[in-house]
Amino acid sequence: MNKGELIEATAKDAGISKALAGKVLDSIVETITKTLKRGEKVVLAGFGTFSVAKRQARRGRNPQTGNEIRIPAKKVAKFKVGAKLSKAVK
């Protein structure tokens, strides 16, 4: 399912226009993004938890040349599946 299909399904389920469903989805994504940028978690009970994790700097290898490279530290977004969603997809 892509974004357009998600908007269409949401509009149909909620009985609202596709335009409004699109605005709602965009708002949700933007709010989650802003919250993660602040280093906070977003917990949707039963669905899952969005969080930010720090990856340490490390050494790796260039697969083409075999030369050692330095991979810098960075923050990454994580998602942990909630129990209800986990049970639903079994």
mmCIF file as gemmi writes it, N, C-alpha and C atoms, coordinates in Angstrom:
data_model
loop_
_atom_site.group_PDB
_atom_site.id
_atom_site.type_symbol
_atom_site.label_atom_id
_atom_site.label_alt_id
_atom_site.label_comp_id
_atom_site.label_asym_id
_atom_site.label_entity_id
_atom_site.label_seq_id
_atom_site.pdbx_PDB_ins_code
_atom_site.Cartn_x
_atom_site.Cartn_y
_atom_site.Cartn_z
_atom_site.occupancy
_atom_site.B_iso_or_equiv
_atom_site.pdbx_formal_charge
_atom_site.auth_seq_id
_atom_site.auth_asym_id
_atom_site.pdbx_PDB_model_num
ATOM 1 N N . MET Axp A 1 ? 0.852 -1.18 0 1 0 ? 1 A 1
ATOM 2 C CA . MET Axp A 1 ? 0 0 0 1 0 ? 1 A 1
ATOM 3 C C . MET Axp A 1 ? 0.89 1.232 0 1 0 ? 1 A 1
ATOM 4 N N . ASN Axp A 2 ? 0.568 2.177 -0.88 1 0 ? 2 A 1
ATOM 5 C CA . ASN Axp A 2 ? 1.322 3.423 -0.905 1 0 ? 2 A 1
ATOM 6 C C . ASN Axp A 2 ? 0.514 4.529 -0.212 1 0 ? 2 A 1
ATOM 7 N N . LYS Axp A 3 ? 1.078 5.726 -0.187 1 0 ? 3 A 1
ATOM 8 C CA . LYS Axp A 3 ? 0.439 6.838 0.516 1 0 ? 3 A 1
ATOM 9 C C . LYS Axp A 3 ? -0.947 7.15 -0.053 1 0 ? 3 A 1
ATOM 10 N N . GLY Axp A 4 ? -1.07 7.165 -1.372 1 0 ? 4 A 1
ATOM 11 C CA . GLY Axp A 4 ? -2.362 7.461 -2.001 1 0 ? 4 A 1
ATOM 12 C C . GLY Axp A 4 ? -3.425 6.441 -1.63 1 0 ? 4 A 1
ATOM 13 N N . GLU Axp A 5 ? -3.034 5.177 -1.626 1 0 ? 5 A 1
ATOM 14 C CA . GLU Axp A 5 ? -3.975 4.115 -1.257 1 0 ? 5 A 1
ATOM 15 C C . GLU Axp A 5 ? -4.357 4.203 0.22 1 0 ? 5 A 1
ATOM 16 N N . LEU Axp A 6 ? -3.402 4.576 1.067 1 0 ? 6 A 1
ATOM 17 C CA . LEU Axp A 6 ? -3.691 4.757 2.489 1 0 ? 6 A 1
ATOM 18 C C . LEU Axp A 6 ? -4.668 5.91 2.702 1 0 ? 6 A 1
ATOM 19 N N . ILE Axp A 7 ? -4.468 6.991 1.989 1 0 ? 7 A 1
ATOM 20 C CA . ILE Axp A 7 ? -5.374 8.141 2.083 1 0 ? 7 A 1
ATOM 21 C C . ILE Axp A 7 ? -6.771 7.745 1.633 1 0 ? 7 A 1
ATOM 22 N N . GLU Axp A 8 ? -6.848 7.026 0.542 1 0 ? 8 A 1
ATOM 23 C CA . GLU Axp A 8 ? -8.144 6.6 0.012 1 0 ? 8 A 1
ATOM 24 C C . GLU Axp A 8 ? -8.877 5.685 1.005 1 0 ? 8 A 1
ATOM 25 N N . ALA Axp A 9 ? -8.16 4.728 1.573 1 0 ? 9 A 1
ATOM 26 C CA . ALA Axp A 9 ? -8.764 3.807 2.537 1 0 ? 9 A 1
ATOM 27 C C . ALA Axp A 9 ? -9.206 4.538 3.802 1 0 ? 9 A 1
ATOM 28 N N . THR Axp A 10 ? -8.39 5.484 4.26 1 0 ? 10 A 1
ATOM 29 C CA . THR Axp A 10 ? -8.728 6.255 5.457 1 0 ? 10 A 1
ATOM 30 C C . THR Axp A 10 ? -9.964 7.11 5.21 1 0 ? 10 A 1
ATOM 31 N N . ALA Axp A 11 ? -10.025 7.757 4.062 1 0 ? 11 A 1
ATOM 32 C CA . ALA Axp A 11 ? -11.174 8.598 3.722 1 0 ? 11 A 1
ATOM 33 C C . ALA Axp A 11 ? -12.454 7.764 3.692 1 0 ? 11 A 1
ATOM 34 N N . LYS Axp A 12 ? -12.369 6.598 3.094 1 0 ? 12 A 1
ATOM 35 C CA . LYS Axp A 12 ? -13.542 5.724 3.001 1 0 ? 12 A 1
ATOM 36 C C . LYS Axp A 12 ? -13.984 5.249 4.389 1 0 ? 12 A 1
ATOM 37 N N . ASP Axp A 13 ? -13.024 4.775 5.202 1 0 ? 13 A 1
ATOM 38 C CA . ASP Axp A 13 ? -13.349 4.271 6.545 1 0 ? 13 A 1
ATOM 39 C C . ASP Axp A 13 ? -13.926 5.354 7.451 1 0 ? 13 A 1
ATOM 40 N N . ALA Axp A 14 ? -13.378 6.569 7.363 1 0 ? 14 A 1
ATOM 41 C CA . ALA Axp A 14 ? -13.81 7.661 8.24 1 0 ? 14 A 1
ATOM 42 C C . ALA Axp A 14 ? -14.978 8.451 7.669 1 0 ? 14 A 1
ATOM 43 N N . GLY Axp A 15 ? -15.324 8.211 6.413 1 0 ? 15 A 1
ATOM 44 C CA . GLY Axp A 15 ? -16.414 8.954 5.793 1 0 ? 15 A 1
ATOM 45 C C . GLY Axp A 15 ? -16.083 10.414 5.574 1 0 ? 15 A 1
ATOM 46 N N . ILE Axp A 16 ? -14.812 10.67 5.215 1 0 ? 16 A 1
ATOM 47 C CA . ILE Axp A 16 ? -14.369 12.046 4.955 1 0 ? 16 A 1
ATOM 48 C C . ILE Axp A 16 ? -13.789 12.124 3.545 1 0 ? 16 A 1
ATOM 49 N N . SER Axp A 17 ? -13.497 13.337 3.094 1 0 ? 17 A 1
ATOM 50 C CA . SER Axp A 17 ? -12.932 13.516 1.754 1 0 ? 17 A 1
ATOM 51 C C . SER Axp A 17 ? -11.475 13.063 1.724 1 0 ? 17 A 1
ATOM 52 N N . LYS Axp A 18 ? -11.012 12.728 0.522 1 0 ? 18 A 1
ATOM 53 C CA . LYS Axp A 18 ? -9.613 12.342 0.355 1 0 ? 18 A 1
ATOM 54 C C . LYS Axp A 18 ? -8.689 13.504 0.704 1 0 ? 18 A 1
ATOM 55 N N . ALA Axp A 19 ? -9.111 14.712 0.382 1 0 ? 19 A 1
ATOM 56 C CA . ALA Axp A 19 ? -8.293 15.892 0.674 1 0 ? 19 A 1
ATOM 57 C C . ALA Axp A 19 ? -8.081 16.034 2.18 1 0 ? 19 A 1
ATOM 58 N N . LEU Axp A 20 ? -9.149 15.872 2.944 1 0 ? 20 A 1
ATOM 59 C CA . LEU Axp A 20 ? -9.046 15.974 4.398 1 0 ? 20 A 1
ATOM 60 C C . LEU Axp A 20 ? -8.211 14.827 4.961 1 0 ? 20 A 1
ATOM 61 N N . ALA Axp A 21 ? -8.42 13.628 4.462 1 0 ? 21 A 1
ATOM 62 C CA . ALA Axp A 21 ? -7.636 12.474 4.92 1 0 ? 21 A 1
ATOM 63 C C . ALA Axp A 21 ? -6.149 12.683 4.621 1 0 ? 21 A 1
ATOM 64 N N . GLY Axp A 22 ? -5.835 13.273 3.474 1 0 ? 22 A 1
ATOM 65 C CA . GLY Axp A 22 ? -4.451 13.574 3.119 1 0 ? 22 A 1
ATOM 66 C C . GLY Axp A 22 ? -3.831 14.575 4.069 1 0 ? 22 A 1
ATOM 67 N N . LYS Axp A 23 ? -4.593 15.61 4.429 1 0 ? 23 A 1
ATOM 68 C CA . LYS Axp A 23 ? -4.103 16.615 5.374 1 0 ? 23 A 1
ATOM 69 C C . LYS Axp A 23 ? -3.856 15.993 6.741 1 0 ? 23 A 1
ATOM 70 N N . VAL Axp A 24 ? -4.75 15.115 7.159 1 0 ? 24 A 1
ATOM 71 C CA . VAL Axp A 24 ? -4.608 14.454 8.456 1 0 ? 24 A 1
ATOM 72 C C . VAL Axp A 24 ? -3.349 13.576 8.462 1 0 ? 24 A 1
ATOM 73 N N . LEU Axp A 25 ? -3.161 12.788 7.415 1 0 ? 25 A 1
ATOM 74 C CA . LEU Axp A 25 ? -1.983 11.924 7.335 1 0 ? 25 A 1
ATOM 75 C C . LEU Axp A 25 ? -0.704 12.745 7.326 1 0 ? 25 A 1
ATOM 76 N N . ASP Axp A 26 ? -0.669 13.806 6.542 1 0 ? 26 A 1
ATOM 77 C CA . ASP Axp A 26 ? 0.507 14.682 6.497 1 0 ? 26 A 1
ATOM 78 C C . ASP Axp A 26 ? 0.796 15.286 7.869 1 0 ? 26 A 1
ATOM 79 N N . SER Axp A 27 ? -0.254 15.673 8.581 1 0 ? 27 A 1
ATOM 80 C CA . SER Axp A 27 ? -0.102 16.248 9.911 1 0 ? 27 A 1
ATOM 81 C C . SER Axp A 27 ? 0.459 15.228 10.891 1 0 ? 27 A 1
ATOM 82 N N . ILE Axp A 28 ? -0.02 13.998 10.817 1 0 ? 28 A 1
ATOM 83 C CA . ILE Axp A 28 ? 0.466 12.943 11.707 1 0 ? 28 A 1
ATOM 84 C C . ILE Axp A 28 ? 1.952 12.683 11.449 1 0 ? 28 A 1
ATOM 85 N N . VAL Axp A 29 ? 2.319 12.542 10.191 1 0 ? 29 A 1
ATOM 86 C CA . VAL Axp A 29 ? 3.72 12.284 9.837 1 0 ? 29 A 1
ATOM 87 C C . VAL Axp A 29 ? 4.608 13.442 10.284 1 0 ? 29 A 1
ATOM 88 N N . GLU Axp A 30 ? 4.163 14.664 10.065 1 0 ? 30 A 1
ATOM 89 C CA . GLU Axp A 30 ? 4.931 15.848 10.471 1 0 ? 30 A 1
ATOM 90 C C . GLU Axp A 30 ? 5.098 15.909 11.988 1 0 ? 30 A 1
ATOM 91 N N . THR Axp A 31 ? 4.042 15.605 12.724 1 0 ? 31 A 1
ATOM 92 C CA . THR Axp A 31 ? 4.102 15.635 14.183 1 0 ? 31 A 1
ATOM 93 C C . THR Axp A 31 ? 5.055 14.564 14.711 1 0 ? 31 A 1
ATOM 94 N N . ILE Axp A 32 ? 5.002 13.361 14.153 1 0 ? 32 A 1
ATOM 95 C CA . ILE Axp A 32 ? 5.922 12.301 14.562 1 0 ? 32 A 1
ATOM 96 C C . ILE Axp A 32 ? 7.36 12.713 14.265 1 0 ? 32 A 1
ATOM 97 N N . THR Axp A 33 ? 7.592 13.289 13.091 1 0 ? 33 A 1
ATOM 98 C CA . THR Axp A 33 ? 8.93 13.731 12.705 1 0 ? 33 A 1
ATOM 99 C C . THR Axp A 33 ? 9.463 14.79 13.662 1 0 ? 33 A 1
ATOM 100 N N . LYS Axp A 34 ? 8.659 15.798 13.975 1 0 ? 34 A 1
ATOM 101 C CA . LYS Axp A 34 ? 9.081 16.863 14.887 1 0 ? 34 A 1
ATOM 102 C C . LYS Axp A 34 ? 9.387 16.311 16.271 1 0 ? 34 A 1
ATOM 103 N N . THR Axp A 35 ? 8.571 15.387 16.735 1 0 ? 35 A 1
ATOM 104 C CA . THR Axp A 35 ? 8.767 14.794 18.059 1 0 ? 35 A 1
ATOM 105 C C . THR Axp A 35 ? 10.07 14.003 18.106 1 0 ? 35 A 1
ATOM 106 N N . LEU Axp A 36 ? 10.342 13.229 17.066 1 0 ? 36 A 1
ATOM 107 C CA . LEU Axp A 36 ? 11.591 12.458 17.014 1 0 ? 36 A 1
ATOM 108 C C . LEU Axp A 36 ? 12.801 13.381 16.914 1 0 ? 36 A 1
ATOM 109 N N . LYS Axp A 37 ? 12.677 14.493 16.197 1 0 ? 37 A 1
ATOM 110 C CA . LYS Axp A 37 ? 13.775 15.455 16.091 1 0 ? 37 A 1
ATOM 111 C C . LYS Axp A 37 ? 14.146 16.013 17.459 1 0 ? 37 A 1
ATOM 112 N N . ARG Axp A 38 ? 13.156 16.144 18.344 1 0 ? 38 A 1
ATOM 113 C CA . ARG Axp A 38 ? 13.399 16.631 19.706 1 0 ? 38 A 1
ATOM 114 C C . ARG Axp A 38 ? 13.962 15.531 20.597 1 0 ? 38 A 1
ATOM 115 N N . GLY Axp A 39 ? 14.07 14.318 20.07 1 0 ? 39 A 1
ATOM 116 C CA . GLY Axp A 39 ? 14.615 13.206 20.843 1 0 ? 39 A 1
ATOM 117 C C . GLY Axp A 39 ? 13.587 12.515 21.722 1 0 ? 39 A 1
ATOM 118 N N . GLU Axp A 40 ? 12.313 12.777 21.485 1 0 ? 40 A 1
ATOM 119 C CA . GLU Axp A 40 ? 11.25 12.183 22.281 1 0 ? 40 A 1
ATOM 120 C C . GLU Axp A 40 ? 10.656 10.977 21.56 1 0 ? 40 A 1
ATOM 121 N N . LYS Axp A 41 ? 9.944 10.142 22.319 1 0 ? 41 A 1
ATOM 122 C CA . LYS Axp A 41 ? 9.272 8.967 21.761 1 0 ? 41 A 1
ATOM 123 C C . LYS Axp A 41 ? 7.839 9.299 21.379 1 0 ? 41 A 1
ATOM 124 N N . VAL Axp A 42 ? 7.301 8.535 20.444 1 0 ? 42 A 1
ATOM 125 C CA . VAL Axp A 42 ? 5.878 8.598 20.105 1 0 ? 42 A 1
ATOM 126 C C . VAL Axp A 42 ? 5.332 7.194 20.337 1 0 ? 42 A 1
ATOM 127 N N . VAL Axp A 43 ? 4.417 7.07 21.309 1 0 ? 43 A 1
ATOM 128 C CA . VAL Axp A 43 ? 3.868 5.771 21.672 1 0 ? 43 A 1
ATOM 129 C C . VAL Axp A 43 ? 2.409 5.713 21.245 1 0 ? 43 A 1
ATOM 130 N N . LEU Axp A 44 ? 2.094 4.747 20.384 1 0 ? 44 A 1
ATOM 131 C CA . LEU Axp A 44 ? 0.721 4.508 19.955 1 0 ? 44 A 1
ATOM 132 C C . LEU Axp A 44 ? 0.34 3.14 20.529 1 0 ? 44 A 1
ATOM 133 N N . ALA Axp A 45 ? -0.359 3.152 21.648 1 0 ? 45 A 1
ATOM 134 C CA . ALA Axp A 45 ? -0.667 1.914 22.376 1 0 ? 45 A 1
ATOM 135 C C . ALA Axp A 45 ? -1.27 0.863 21.455 1 0 ? 45 A 1
ATOM 136 N N . GLY Axp A 46 ? -0.703 -0.334 21.503 1 0 ? 46 A 1
ATOM 137 C CA . GLY Axp A 46 ? -1.181 -1.434 20.687 1 0 ? 46 A 1
ATOM 138 C C . GLY Axp A 46 ? -0.582 -1.457 19.288 1 0 ? 46 A 1
ATOM 139 N N . PHE Axp A 47 ? -0.169 -0.314 18.773 1 0 ? 47 A 1
ATOM 140 C CA . PHE Axp A 47 ? 0.403 -0.24 17.424 1 0 ? 47 A 1
ATOM 141 C C . PHE Axp A 47 ? 1.918 -0.331 17.471 1 0 ? 47 A 1
ATOM 142 N N . GLY Axp A 48 ? 2.544 0.571 18.241 1 0 ? 48 A 1
ATOM 143 C CA . GLY Axp A 48 ? 3.992 0.537 18.347 1 0 ? 48 A 1
ATOM 144 C C . GLY Axp A 48 ? 4.57 1.838 18.863 1 0 ? 48 A 1
ATOM 145 N N . THR Axp A 49 ? 5.906 1.87 18.939 1 0 ? 49 A 1
ATOM 146 C CA . THR Axp A 49 ? 6.62 3.019 19.472 1 0 ? 49 A 1
ATOM 147 C C . THR Axp A 49 ? 7.684 3.478 18.482 1 0 ? 49 A 1
ATOM 148 N N . PHE Axp A 50 ? 7.657 4.762 18.162 1 0 ? 50 A 1
ATOM 149 C CA . PHE Axp A 50 ? 8.692 5.385 17.345 1 0 ? 50 A 1
ATOM 150 C C . PHE Axp A 50 ? 9.688 6.014 18.314 1 0 ? 50 A 1
ATOM 151 N N . SER Axp A 51 ? 10.989 5.816 18.066 1 0 ? 51 A 1
ATOM 152 C CA . SER Axp A 51 ? 12.002 6.406 18.926 1 0 ? 51 A 1
ATOM 153 C C . SER Axp A 51 ? 13.251 6.706 18.104 1 0 ? 51 A 1
ATOM 154 N N . VAL Axp A 52 ? 14.226 7.343 18.757 1 0 ? 52 A 1
ATOM 155 C CA . VAL Axp A 52 ? 15.494 7.668 18.119 1 0 ? 52 A 1
ATOM 156 C C . VAL Axp A 52 ? 16.596 6.939 18.873 1 0 ? 52 A 1
ATOM 157 N N . ALA Axp A 53 ? 17.502 6.306 18.138 1 0 ? 53 A 1
ATOM 158 C CA . ALA Axp A 53 ? 18.641 5.621 18.735 1 0 ? 53 A 1
ATOM 159 C C . ALA Axp A 53 ? 19.928 6.234 18.179 1 0 ? 53 A 1
ATOM 160 N N . LYS Axp A 54 ? 20.971 6.2 18.992 1 0 ? 54 A 1
ATOM 161 C CA . LYS Axp A 54 ? 22.273 6.709 18.561 1 0 ? 54 A 1
ATOM 162 C C . LYS Axp A 54 ? 23.138 5.53 18.137 1 0 ? 54 A 1
ATOM 163 N N . ARG Axp A 55 ? 23.718 5.633 16.958 1 0 ? 55 A 1
ATOM 164 C CA . ARG Axp A 55 ? 24.683 4.631 16.491 1 0 ? 55 A 1
ATOM 165 C C . ARG Axp A 55 ? 26.077 5.196 16.693 1 0 ? 55 A 1
ATOM 166 N N . GLN Axp A 56 ? 26.945 4.416 17.264 1 0 ? 56 A 1
ATOM 167 C CA . GLN Axp A 56 ? 28.324 4.834 17.496 1 0 ? 56 A 1
ATOM 168 C C . GLN Axp A 56 ? 29.089 4.866 16.172 1 0 ? 56 A 1
ATOM 169 N N . ALA Axp A 57 ? 30.129 5.683 16.13 1 0 ? 57 A 1
ATOM 170 C CA . ALA Axp A 57 ? 31.023 5.682 14.973 1 0 ? 57 A 1
ATOM 171 C C . ALA Axp A 57 ? 31.713 4.323 14.933 1 0 ? 57 A 1
ATOM 172 N N . ARG Axp A 58 ? 31.988 3.839 13.737 1 0 ? 58 A 1
ATOM 173 C CA . ARG Axp A 58 ? 32.624 2.528 13.621 1 0 ? 58 A 1
ATOM 174 C C . ARG Axp A 58 ? 33.421 2.454 12.325 1 0 ? 58 A 1
ATOM 175 N N . ARG Axp A 59 ? 34.175 1.399 12.213 1 0 ? 59 A 1
ATOM 176 C CA . ARG Axp A 59 ? 34.953 1.177 10.997 1 0 ? 59 A 1
ATOM 177 C C . ARG Axp A 59 ? 34.241 0.129 10.157 1 0 ? 59 A 1
ATOM 178 N N . GLY Axp A 60 ? 34.3 0.312 8.852 1 0 ? 60 A 1
ATOM 179 C CA . GLY Axp A 60 ? 33.695 -0.631 7.929 1 0 ? 60 A 1
ATOM 180 C C . GLY Axp A 60 ? 34.623 -0.858 6.753 1 0 ? 60 A 1
ATOM 181 N N . ARG Axp A 61 ? 34.155 -1.572 5.782 1 0 ? 61 A 1
ATOM 182 C CA . ARG Axp A 61 ? 34.944 -1.834 4.584 1 0 ? 61 A 1
ATOM 183 C C . ARG Axp A 61 ? 34.14 -1.457 3.349 1 0 ? 61 A 1
ATOM 184 N N . ASN Axp A 62 ? 34.815 -0.81 2.398 1 0 ? 62 A 1
ATOM 185 C CA . ASN Axp A 62 ? 34.213 -0.509 1.111 1 0 ? 62 A 1
ATOM 186 C C . ASN Axp A 62 ? 34.102 -1.839 0.366 1 0 ? 62 A 1
ATOM 187 N N . PRO Axp A 63 ? 32.886 -2.282 0.021 1 0 ? 63 A 1
ATOM 188 C CA . PRO Axp A 63 ? 32.744 -3.592 -0.613 1 0 ? 63 A 1
ATOM 189 C C . PRO Axp A 63 ? 33.393 -3.693 -2.002 1 0 ? 63 A 1
ATOM 190 N N . GLN Axp A 64 ? 33.574 -2.571 -2.674 1 0 ? 64 A 1
ATOM 191 C CA . GLN Axp A 64 ? 34.177 -2.607 -4.011 1 0 ? 64 A 1
ATOM 192 C C . GLN Axp A 64 ? 35.702 -2.704 -3.958 1 0 ? 64 A 1
ATOM 193 N N . THR Axp A 65 ? 36.301 -1.961 -3.019 1 0 ? 65 A 1
ATOM 194 C CA . THR Axp A 65 ? 37.763 -1.905 -2.966 1 0 ? 65 A 1
ATOM 195 C C . THR Axp A 65 ? 38.36 -2.685 -1.811 1 0 ? 65 A 1
ATOM 196 N N . GLY Axp A 66 ? 37.562 -2.941 -0.784 1 0 ? 66 A 1
ATOM 197 C CA . GLY Axp A 66 ? 38.079 -3.624 0.397 1 0 ? 66 A 1
ATOM 198 C C . GLY Axp A 66 ? 38.795 -2.689 1.356 1 0 ? 66 A 1
ATOM 199 N N . ASN Axp A 67 ? 38.911 -1.4 0.99 1 0 ? 67 A 1
ATOM 200 C CA . ASN Axp A 67 ? 39.569 -0.426 1.856 1 0 ? 67 A 1
ATOM 201 C C . ASN Axp A 67 ? 38.731 -0.168 3.102 1 0 ? 67 A 1
ATOM 202 N N . GLU Axp A 68 ? 39.429 0.053 4.218 1 0 ? 68 A 1
ATOM 203 C CA . GLU Axp A 68 ? 38.747 0.369 5.462 1 0 ? 68 A 1
ATOM 204 C C . GLU Axp A 68 ? 38.234 1.805 5.398 1 0 ? 68 A 1
ATOM 205 N N . ILE Axp A 69 ? 36.995 2.009 5.871 1 0 ? 69 A 1
ATOM 206 C CA . ILE Axp A 69 ? 36.418 3.354 5.899 1 0 ? 69 A 1
ATOM 207 C C . ILE Axp A 69 ? 35.89 3.626 7.302 1 0 ? 69 A 1
ATOM 208 N N . ARG Axp A 70 ? 35.768 4.898 7.629 1 0 ? 70 A 1
ATOM 209 C CA . ARG Axp A 70 ? 35.211 5.308 8.912 1 0 ? 70 A 1
ATOM 210 C C . ARG Axp A 70 ? 33.748 5.659 8.691 1 0 ? 70 A 1
ATOM 211 N N . ILE Axp A 71 ? 32.87 5.023 9.455 1 0 ? 71 A 1
ATOM 212 C CA . ILE Axp A 71 ? 31.442 5.314 9.38 1 0 ? 71 A 1
ATOM 213 C C . ILE Axp A 71 ? 31.127 6.212 10.573 1 0 ? 71 A 1
ATOM 214 N N . PRO Axp A 72 ? 30.662 7.448 10.336 1 0 ? 72 A 1
ATOM 215 C CA . PRO Axp A 72 ? 30.444 8.387 11.439 1 0 ? 72 A 1
ATOM 216 C C . PRO Axp A 72 ? 29.244 8.007 12.301 1 0 ? 72 A 1
ATOM 217 N N . ALA Axp A 73 ? 29.247 8.505 13.526 1 0 ? 73 A 1
ATOM 218 C CA . ALA Axp A 73 ? 28.111 8.308 14.427 1 0 ? 73 A 1
ATOM 219 C C . ALA Axp A 73 ? 26.912 9.054 13.865 1 0 ? 73 A 1
ATOM 220 N N . LYS Axp A 74 ? 25.729 8.517 14.146 1 0 ? 74 A 1
ATOM 221 C CA . LYS Axp A 74 ? 24.518 9.201 13.7 1 0 ? 74 A 1
ATOM 222 C C . LYS Axp A 74 ? 23.32 8.731 14.505 1 0 ? 74 A 1
ATOM 223 N N . LYS Axp A 75 ? 22.245 9.47 14.392 1 0 ? 75 A 1
ATOM 224 C CA . LYS Axp A 75 ? 20.983 9.096 15.019 1 0 ? 75 A 1
ATOM 225 C C . LYS Axp A 75 ? 20.096 8.446 13.968 1 0 ? 75 A 1
ATOM 226 N N . VAL Axp A 76 ? 19.356 7.416 14.362 1 0 ? 76 A 1
ATOM 227 C CA . VAL Axp A 76 ? 18.459 6.723 13.445 1 0 ? 76 A 1
ATOM 228 C C . VAL Axp A 76 ? 17.083 6.574 14.086 1 0 ? 76 A 1
ATOM 229 N N . ALA Axp A 77 ? 16.06 6.599 13.254 1 0 ? 77 A 1
ATOM 230 C CA . ALA Axp A 77 ? 14.695 6.385 13.723 1 0 ? 77 A 1
ATOM 231 C C . ALA Axp A 77 ? 14.456 4.888 13.861 1 0 ? 77 A 1
ATOM 232 N N . LYS Axp A 78 ? 13.748 4.517 14.932 1 0 ? 78 A 1
ATOM 233 C CA . LYS Axp A 78 ? 13.42 3.118 15.173 1 0 ? 78 A 1
ATOM 234 C C . LYS Axp A 78 ? 11.914 2.977 15.365 1 0 ? 78 A 1
ATOM 235 N N . PHE Axp A 79 ? 11.413 1.779 15.084 1 0 ? 79 A 1
ATOM 236 C CA . PHE Axp A 79 ? 10.009 1.476 15.344 1 0 ? 79 A 1
ATOM 237 C C . PHE Axp A 79 ? 9.939 0.113 15.991 1 0 ? 79 A 1
ATOM 238 N N . LYS Axp A 80 ? 9.298 0.052 17.155 1 0 ? 80 A 1
ATOM 239 C CA . LYS Axp A 80 ? 9.097 -1.212 17.85 1 0 ? 80 A 1
ATOM 240 C C . LYS Axp A 80 ? 7.612 -1.545 17.775 1 0 ? 80 A 1
ATOM 241 N N . VAL Axp A 81 ? 7.293 -2.701 17.24 1 0 ? 81 A 1
ATOM 242 C CA . VAL Axp A 81 ? 5.907 -3.121 17.037 1 0 ? 81 A 1
ATOM 243 C C . VAL Axp A 81 ? 5.234 -3.375 18.372 1 0 ? 81 A 1
ATOM 244 N N . GLY Axp A 82 ? 3.981 -2.9 18.492 1 0 ? 82 A 1
ATOM 245 C CA . GLY Axp A 82 ? 3.188 -3.135 19.692 1 0 ? 82 A 1
ATOM 246 C C . GLY Axp A 82 ? 2.58 -4.529 19.7 1 0 ? 82 A 1
ATOM 247 N N . ALA Axp A 83 ? 2.146 -4.969 20.856 1 0 ? 83 A 1
ATOM 248 C CA . ALA Axp A 83 ? 1.613 -6.328 21.007 1 0 ? 83 A 1
ATOM 249 C C . ALA Axp A 83 ? 0.393 -6.584 20.142 1 0 ? 83 A 1
ATOM 250 N N . LYS Axp A 84 ? -0.524 -5.645 20.089 1 0 ? 84 A 1
ATOM 251 C CA . LYS Axp A 84 ? -1.756 -5.822 19.312 1 0 ? 84 A 1
ATOM 252 C C . LYS Axp A 84 ? -1.454 -5.986 17.818 1 0 ? 84 A 1
ATOM 253 N N . LEU Axp A 85 ? -0.564 -5.148 17.296 1 0 ? 85 A 1
ATOM 254 C CA . LEU Axp A 85 ? -0.19 -5.242 15.877 1 0 ? 85 A 1
ATOM 255 C C . LEU Axp A 85 ? 0.563 -6.532 15.617 1 0 ? 85 A 1
ATOM 256 N N . SER Axp A 86 ? 1.434 -6.892 16.529 1 0 ? 86 A 1
ATOM 257 C CA . SER Axp A 86 ? 2.204 -8.121 16.386 1 0 ? 86 A 1
ATOM 258 C C . SER Axp A 86 ? 1.293 -9.339 16.301 1 0 ? 86 A 1
ATOM 259 N N . LYS Axp A 87 ? 0.29 -9.396 17.145 1 0 ? 87 A 1
ATOM 260 C CA . LYS Axp A 87 ? -0.667 -10.505 17.118 1 0 ? 87 A 1
ATOM 261 C C . LYS Axp A 87 ? -1.495 -10.509 15.827 1 0 ? 87 A 1
ATOM 262 N N . ALA Axp A 88 ? -1.817 -9.332 15.343 1 0 ? 88 A 1
ATOM 263 C CA . ALA Axp A 88 ? -2.662 -9.209 14.151 1 0 ? 88 A 1
ATOM 264 C C . ALA Axp A 88 ? -1.979 -9.733 12.887 1 0 ? 88 A 1
ATOM 265 N N . VAL Axp A 89 ? -0.654 -9.639 12.818 1 0 ? 89 A 1
ATOM 266 C CA . VAL Axp A 89 ? 0.042 -10.052 11.6 1 0 ? 89 A 1
ATOM 267 C C . VAL Axp A 89 ? 0.609 -11.471 11.669 1 0 ? 89 A 1
ATOM 268 N N . LYS Axp A 90 ? 0.401 -12.165 12.761 1 0 ? 90 A 1
ATOM 269 C CA . LYS Axp A 90 ? 0.885 -13.548 12.873 1 0 ? 90 A 1
ATOM 270 C C . LYS Axp A 90 ? 0.171 -14.458 11.941 1 0 ? 90 A 1
